[in-house]
Amino acid sequence: MPPKSILMLPRTDDAFEDWRRAPAPCEPTDPRFEVRRAHPSEFDAIFDLVDETFGVKRPRAQYDWLYRRNPHGTARCWLVSEKVSRNIVGSGAIFPWPAARGSEPLTAGLSGDAVTAPGWQRQGISQVRYDAREAHSWYPRSVLISWSNEKSRGARTKHGRGQRLAESVTKGVFVLRAKGIFDRRGRLRPLTTAGGAVADVMLEAWRKMALGRRSGVMIEPVRRFDSAFDEVTRRCMAWPKFWCPHDAAFLNWRYLDHPTKEHMAFAAVIGGELAGYCVVQIARERAWLLDFVAPQQPPPIARALLFHAVAAARAAGCARLDFIALPGWRHWGLFRRAGFVSRASGMFLLVEGRYEPEVCDLQNWQFVLGDTDFL
């Protein structure tokens, strides 16, 4: 029997107080600013700044879930303040995140909520945060995951960090119905015309293929994830290079305990044994396939899960089901055969820190959409 350490999911939890006390010898090059690590008592001020910068008031319950209730640890935030007024003019968060290199757990974080106060843009505040974060003694032994759009990609390039950015991550789109999906000029999108017209036919064909009596695959709703899911995650998602081990505590927090988003989870069961699972987020007209864990063999397990994800999104009234995956994603072939169409996502992945440059190569990673800052 393999050693117990191999059977368990790799996991490293952040020690928040250790991070706050660890050496970070960095003085801002601009004398107007100070930079420091935030205490949780300052989180409310950060939430206000993020709301003001993005122009959207996020529910406080969602902030509390993200910054304080993460099972891997409290959010690590860097604050930039203006020396004279002491006002916070910039902030950036790192949310502790599960990551591993093979069976080796890594100290890792997901970067998000990086903001500069209105009126303070283009004054080098982002660079002040970058410098402080990278001077921290944890930086060389940690892995930091960031997701960028075109605008933030340009900002990273401006600050000399573009060399770590990968190309746009591919998106898969399955059209569930054509009605109501128009472009900005009010014209029906070409993708939806073809996809919506055959959705019903494809779903019926899938029902016969994925749920045939001989497959033995039963699909059940998941009310809570437990330790039985950990072994399925390890067996189906483990990767020789870099991957994100989602244990039961993470899955419950990330999806089922989310305070504002609706998630549906399904488990594939064969002969009473758990064989795979998936999670779908319902968001108005569009659904997102956030987690998809199934073996490539035997094929009926993955097919049945994918069929139920599509059928659940359609039953919820969504017009399309999207997912995002890296080039090495194990199930790309299945998704394409099922009718998903590849499109540019407009999202760019940056990974930095320990094991550079190996860690920066997307071919070395397994991700699911639940590993993005799409919260």
Backbone torsions as a table, in degrees:
resi	resn	phi	psi	omega
1	MET	NA	138.8	179.0
2	PRO	-61.9	155.6	177.3
3	PRO	-56.8	148.9	-177.9
4	LYS	-57.2	-35.6	-178.2
5	SER	-62.4	-26.5	178.8
6	ILE	-79.8	-30.6	-178.9
7	LEU	-74.5	-25.2	-178.1
8	MET	-88.2	153.5	175.4
9	LEU	-71.3	135.7	175.0
10	PRO	-62.1	137.4	-179.3
11	ARG	-151.9	134.0	172.1
12	THR	-132.5	121.0	178.1
13	ASP	-97.2	142.7	179.4
14	ASP	-72.5	142.8	171.3
15	ALA	-102.4	96.4	-171.1
16	PHE	-58.7	-46.2	-178.3
17	GLU	-65.6	-33.9	175.6
18	ASP	-62.8	-40.7	178.6
19	TRP	-63.6	-41.6	-177.9
20	ARG	-67.0	-31.0	-176.2
21	ARG	-92.8	-16.2	-175.2
22	ALA	-64.9	151.6	-179.0
23	PRO	-60.8	137.0	174.6
24	ALA	-145.7	70.5	-172.1
25	PRO	-75.5	82.8	-179.1
26	CYS	-138.3	124.8	174.2
27	GLU	-108.9	129.3	179.9
28	PRO	-57.1	136.8	177.5
29	THR	-71.3	-21.6	177.6
30	ASP	-95.9	116.4	-175.3
31	PRO	-66.9	-10.3	-179.8
32	ARG	-74.4	-17.7	-168.7
33	PHE	-120.3	154.8	168.7
34	GLU	-122.3	149.8	178.4
35	VAL	-130.9	139.1	-178.7
36	ARG	-153.1	167.0	175.3
37	ARG	-88.0	135.7	-174.4
38	ALA	-82.6	143.8	169.2
39	HIS	-89.8	149.2	179.0
40	PRO	-54.1	-24.2	177.5
41	SER	-65.7	-17.1	179.5
42	GLU	-95.4	0.8	-175.6
43	PHE	-61.2	-38.1	-178.6
44	ASP	-60.1	-37.4	177.2
45	ALA	-66.9	-35.8	176.1
46	ILE	-64.9	-43.3	179.9
47	PHE	-59.7	-41.7	178.9
48	ASP	-62.7	-41.6	-179.7
49	LEU	-65.8	-41.8	178.5
50	VAL	-63.0	-45.0	177.8
51	ASP	-58.5	-46.0	-178.0
52	GLU	-64.2	-41.6	-176.5
53	THR	-69.9	-44.7	-177.9
54	PHE	-82.6	-14.4	-179.7
55	GLY	71.7	21.5	179.6
56	VAL	-135.4	128.7	-179.9
57	LYS	-88.7	103.2	179.9
58	ARG	-77.4	138.5	178.4
59	PRO	-56.2	138.4	-179.7
60	ARG	-62.3	-30.4	178.1
61	ALA	-62.5	-34.4	178.8
62	GLN	-71.6	-40.6	175.4
63	TYR	-60.0	-46.9	-177.8
64	ASP	-61.4	-41.7	177.2
65	TRP	-59.5	-44.3	-173.9
66	LEU	-77.1	-43.2	-173.1
67	TYR	-88.2	-31.4	-171.2
68	ARG	-113.9	-24.7	-170.6
69	ARG	-105.4	1.1	177.3
70	ASN	-55.0	124.1	-178.7
71	PRO	-64.4	-15.4	178.5
72	HIS	-92.2	-4.2	174.4
73	GLY	136.9	167.3	179.4
74	THR	-71.4	146.5	179.3
75	ALA	-60.4	140.7	177.2
76	ARG	-103.5	113.9	-172.8
77	CYS	-118.8	138.1	173.8
78	TRP	-105.4	129.0	-179.7
79	LEU	-113.0	137.3	172.2
80	VAL	-113.7	126.4	179.2
81	SER	-123.4	154.4	176.8
82	GLU	-83.9	125.8	-169.6
83	LYS	-58.3	-44.3	-173.3
84	VAL	-67.6	-51.9	-175.3
85	SER	-86.5	-19.7	-174.7
86	ARG	68.3	9.5	178.9
87	ASN	-73.7	142.3	175.8
88	ILE	-74.9	124.0	-179.1
89	VAL	-116.1	-4.2	178.1
90	GLY	-160.2	149.8	179.1
91	SER	-153.2	151.5	173.9
92	GLY	-151.0	137.0	-176.1
93	ALA	-111.6	150.4	170.0
94	ILE	-125.1	118.1	-179.3
95	PHE	-96.2	119.2	179.7
96	PRO	-52.1	135.3	-171.5
97	TRP	-138.5	144.7	178.2
98	PRO	-72.6	131.4	176.9
99	ALA	-153.5	153.5	-179.4
100	ALA	-152.0	156.5	169.9
101	ARG	-115.1	100.2	-170.6
102	GLY	64.3	-120.8	177.4
103	SER	-97.5	5.7	-179.6
104	GLU	-90.4	115.6	176.8
105	PRO	-68.7	143.7	179.8
106	LEU	-118.0	146.3	168.9
107	THR	-78.0	116.4	-171.8
108	ALA	-141.1	161.0	178.4
109	GLY	-149.6	153.4	176.0
110	LEU	-105.6	119.5	-177.5
111	SER	-80.0	138.9	178.7
112	GLY	-164.6	173.9	178.3
113	ASP	50.2	41.4	175.8
114	ALA	-83.3	113.0	-173.0
115	VAL	-135.9	152.9	170.7
116	THR	-123.5	132.0	-175.0
117	ALA	-58.5	143.5	176.2
118	PRO	-53.4	135.1	-178.7
119	GLY	91.5	-7.4	-179.2
120	TRP	-116.3	9.5	-179.9
121	GLN	-68.0	156.4	176.2
122	ARG	59.9	33.9	175.5
123	GLN	-122.4	17.3	173.7
124	GLY	84.6	12.6	-176.7
125	ILE	-67.7	-38.9	177.7
126	SER	-60.8	-40.8	179.7
127	GLN	-64.1	-36.4	176.9
128	VAL	-60.2	-42.4	178.1
129	ARG	-65.9	-45.1	179.8
130	TYR	-57.3	-46.3	-176.6
131	ASP	-62.1	-43.8	-178.6
132	ALA	-66.3	-43.9	-179.1
133	ARG	-61.6	-41.6	-176.1
134	GLU	-79.8	-14.5	175.0
135	ALA	-83.5	-13.1	-179.6
136	HIS	-65.9	141.2	-175.4
137	SER	-64.3	-19.0	178.3
138	TRP	-78.3	-22.5	-170.4
139	TYR	-56.4	-46.9	-177.1
140	PRO	-64.8	-20.8	-178.6
141	ARG	-109.0	12.3	179.5
142	SER	-115.9	163.8	174.1
143	VAL	-118.1	128.8	-179.4
144	LEU	-116.3	126.0	-178.7
145	ILE	-107.5	128.6	179.1
146	SER	-132.9	145.3	175.9
147	TRP	-118.5	133.6	-174.7
148	SER	-128.7	148.4	168.0
149	ASN	-97.5	-175.0	-177.0
150	GLU	-59.3	-40.7	-177.0
151	LYS	-66.2	-49.4	-178.9
152	SER	-71.0	-26.4	175.0
153	ARG	-62.4	-42.3	177.3
154	GLY	-62.5	-37.9	179.5
155	ALA	-66.4	-39.0	178.9
156	ARG	-65.5	-40.2	178.1
157	THR	-63.2	-39.5	179.0
158	LYS	-60.7	-36.1	-178.5
159	HIS	-90.1	14.9	175.6
160	GLY	75.9	24.7	-177.4
161	ARG	-115.8	7.7	-177.1
162	GLY	-67.1	-22.2	-177.4
163	GLN	-67.1	-16.7	-180.0
164	ARG	-92.9	-8.3	-176.7
165	LEU	-80.8	131.8	175.2
166	ALA	-84.8	174.5	175.5
167	GLU	-71.5	173.4	-179.6
168	SER	-58.6	134.0	178.0
169	VAL	-76.1	139.8	-174.7
170	THR	-77.0	141.1	176.4
171	LYS	-110.6	139.1	172.5
172	GLY	-105.2	134.6	-176.5
173	VAL	-125.2	128.3	172.4
174	PHE	-117.2	118.4	-177.8
175	VAL	-83.9	127.0	-178.0
176	LEU	-97.5	-30.9	175.9
177	ARG	-159.2	145.9	-175.3
178	ALA	-83.6	-33.0	-173.5
179	LYS	-60.3	128.5	173.4
180	GLY	93.3	-7.1	178.9
181	ILE	-100.1	99.0	-176.8
182	PHE	-122.2	159.4	174.4
183	ASP	-83.4	-175.9	-174.5
184	ARG	-67.2	-19.8	178.8
185	ARG	-92.0	5.5	178.3
186	GLY	84.3	10.4	179.3
187	ARG	-97.2	144.7	177.8
188	LEU	-63.9	130.7	-179.4
189	ARG	-68.5	139.7	-178.7
190	PRO	-56.1	-38.2	-179.4
191	LEU	-60.5	-40.2	-174.8
192	THR	-74.4	-29.5	-179.3
193	THR	-60.8	-45.8	-179.6
194	ALA	-75.8	-45.3	-175.3
195	GLY	-67.5	-44.5	-177.5
196	GLY	-65.1	-31.0	-177.1
197	ALA	-68.3	-25.8	-175.4
198	VAL	-112.3	4.3	-175.2
199	ALA	-57.8	-47.3	-178.1
200	ASP	-63.4	-41.4	-179.6
201	VAL	-64.0	-43.7	-178.6
202	MET	-66.3	-40.0	-179.9
203	LEU	-64.8	-39.4	178.2
204	GLU	-67.4	-39.8	177.0
205	ALA	-64.4	-40.3	177.7
206	TRP	-62.3	-41.6	-178.6
207	ARG	-56.0	-43.3	-179.4
208	LYS	-70.2	-37.1	-177.9
209	MET	-76.7	-46.7	-172.1
210	ALA	-81.3	-27.3	-173.7
211	LEU	-117.3	27.3	178.0
212	GLY	-59.8	150.0	-175.4
213	ARG	-59.9	-29.4	-174.9
214	ARG	-80.1	-12.3	-177.1
215	SER	-70.5	-33.8	-178.3
216	GLY	73.1	7.9	-177.8
217	VAL	-90.2	124.6	174.5
218	MET	-109.8	139.0	178.0
219	ILE	-110.7	126.5	-177.3
220	GLU	-126.1	145.7	175.1
221	PRO	-69.0	147.8	178.3
222	VAL	-105.7	118.9	176.6
223	ARG	-87.0	-40.1	175.4
224	ARG	-145.5	145.1	173.2
225	PHE	-85.4	141.7	175.9
226	ASP	-129.6	-174.8	-173.0
227	SER	-63.0	-20.1	178.6
228	ALA	-62.7	-27.9	179.8
229	PHE	-73.2	-23.3	-178.5
230	ASP	-62.9	-42.3	-179.8
231	GLU	-66.7	-37.4	177.3
232	VAL	-65.2	-42.0	177.7
233	THR	-61.1	-46.6	-180.0
234	ARG	-62.0	-43.4	-176.1
235	ARG	-69.0	-37.0	-173.0
236	CYS	-96.3	-23.2	-172.9
237	MET	-111.8	-15.9	-178.0
238	ALA	-55.2	144.3	-169.6
239	TRP	-143.8	138.6	-178.1
240	PRO	-61.2	-29.7	179.9
241	LYS	-98.4	-115.1	-170.9
242	PHE	-110.2	137.6	179.6
243	TRP	-156.5	171.7	-176.8
244	CYS	-118.2	101.0	-177.8
245	PRO	-74.4	109.6	179.7
246	HIS	-92.1	102.4	176.2
247	ASP	-84.1	177.7	-173.8
248	ALA	-61.1	-40.5	-179.6
249	ALA	-61.8	-42.1	178.5
250	PHE	-65.4	-45.4	-178.1
251	LEU	-61.5	-42.5	178.3
252	ASN	-63.7	-45.0	-179.9
253	TRP	-65.9	-49.6	-172.4
254	ARG	-64.8	-35.0	-173.3
255	TYR	-116.4	-63.7	-169.5
256	LEU	-73.2	-25.0	179.3
257	ASP	-98.5	7.3	179.7
258	HIS	-62.8	129.7	-172.6
259	PRO	-77.2	-17.8	-173.3
260	THR	-128.0	-15.7	-176.6
261	LYS	-107.3	147.8	-179.8
262	GLU	-95.5	123.4	178.9
263	HIS	-125.2	142.2	174.1
264	MET	-120.8	129.5	-179.7
265	ALA	-116.6	141.7	-179.8
266	PHE	-130.4	142.8	177.0
267	ALA	-115.7	139.3	173.3
268	ALA	-95.3	128.6	-176.1
269	VAL	-127.0	133.5	175.9
270	ILE	-126.8	121.1	179.1
271	GLY	57.5	34.3	-179.4
272	GLY	81.5	-1.6	-178.9
273	GLU	-104.7	134.8	177.6
274	LEU	-65.7	131.4	-176.7
275	ALA	-125.2	-15.0	-178.9
276	GLY	179.4	173.0	177.9
277	TYR	-160.2	163.0	175.1
278	CYS	-149.1	161.9	179.4
279	VAL	-134.6	131.8	179.1
280	VAL	-118.9	132.4	173.6
281	GLN	-101.6	130.1	178.5
282	ILE	-98.2	120.0	-177.2
283	ALA	-135.8	86.7	179.2
284	ARG	55.6	-119.2	-175.7
285	GLU	-75.7	-18.5	-173.8
286	ARG	-120.5	139.5	172.6
287	ALA	-109.1	153.3	179.6
288	TRP	-123.7	132.8	173.3
289	LEU	-89.0	103.0	-169.7
290	LEU	-90.8	-34.7	179.8
291	ASP	-138.1	136.7	179.8
292	PHE	-145.9	104.9	-174.0
293	VAL	-123.4	110.0	-178.5
294	ALA	-157.6	150.4	175.8
295	PRO	-72.4	152.0	173.6
296	GLN	-72.3	-29.7	177.2
297	GLN	-128.2	132.8	-0.2
298	PRO	-78.6	146.5	-174.0
299	PRO	-59.2	-32.5	-175.2
300	PRO	-57.9	-26.0	-178.9
301	ILE	-65.4	-52.8	-180.0
302	ALA	-64.5	-39.4	179.7
303	ARG	-62.5	-43.5	-179.2
304	ALA	-64.7	-42.5	178.6
305	LEU	-62.6	-44.5	-178.7
306	LEU	-65.2	-40.1	177.1
307	PHE	-59.6	-44.7	-178.2
308	HIS	-68.2	-34.0	176.0
309	ALA	-62.9	-45.9	178.9
310	VAL	-64.7	-45.9	-178.0
311	ALA	-64.1	-38.2	179.6
312	ALA	-66.6	-40.7	178.4
313	ALA	-64.9	-39.8	179.3
314	ARG	-67.8	-41.7	179.4
315	ALA	-64.5	-28.0	178.7
316	ALA	-79.0	-2.0	178.1
317	GLY	88.7	11.4	180.0
318	CYS	-76.3	149.1	-179.4
319	ALA	-88.7	-17.8	-178.2
320	ARG	-157.6	158.3	174.5
321	LEU	-123.4	122.4	-177.8
322	ASP	-114.8	153.0	169.0
323	PHE	-147.7	163.2	-179.9
324	ILE	-128.9	134.8	-177.7
325	ALA	-145.9	157.4	178.1
326	LEU	-86.3	167.7	-175.2
327	PRO	-57.3	-32.6	-176.9
328	GLY	-89.3	10.5	-178.2
329	TRP	-56.6	126.5	-173.0
330	ARG	-60.9	-30.0	-169.8
331	HIS	-104.1	12.9	180.0
332	TRP	-54.7	-43.7	-178.5
333	GLY	-59.5	-44.8	178.1
334	LEU	-61.1	-45.7	-177.3
335	PHE	-63.6	-40.6	-179.8
336	ARG	-68.1	-41.8	178.1
337	ARG	-63.6	-29.5	-179.3
338	ALA	-76.8	-13.4	178.1
339	GLY	116.1	3.6	174.8
340	PHE	-71.2	137.5	-179.1
341	VAL	-107.6	132.4	-178.8
342	SER	-77.1	134.9	176.8
343	ARG	-141.7	154.9	174.0
344	ALA	-67.8	136.1	-176.8
345	SER	-88.0	-21.0	-173.5
346	GLY	77.5	4.7	178.9
347	MET	-107.9	138.7	-178.7
348	PHE	-121.1	139.6	-176.8
349	LEU	-103.7	133.9	173.9
350	LEU	-123.5	126.4	174.0
351	VAL	-127.0	133.0	-176.3
352	GLU	-144.6	170.6	176.6
353	GLY	106.6	-134.8	-175.0
354	ARG	-60.6	143.7	177.8
355	TYR	69.9	19.9	171.6
356	GLU	-65.6	146.2	-0.3
357	PRO	-86.8	-3.6	-177.1
358	GLU	-55.8	-40.5	-175.4
359	VAL	-70.9	-17.7	-177.7
360	CYS	-83.3	-11.1	-175.9
361	ASP	-87.8	118.0	-177.6
362	LEU	-61.0	-27.1	179.9
363	GLN	-64.0	-17.5	-178.0
364	ASN	-91.9	2.7	-172.7
365	TRP	-117.8	150.9	162.5
366	GLN	-116.9	121.0	176.2
367	PHE	-126.5	157.6	163.7
368	VAL	-122.7	169.3	-177.0
369	LEU	-62.9	-26.4	177.2
370	GLY	-65.6	-9.7	177.6
371	ASP	-94.5	10.4	175.1
372	THR	-95.8	175.0	174.7
373	ASP	-89.4	22.0	174.0
374	PHE	-78.6	90.4	-169.8
375	LEU	-106.5	NA	NA
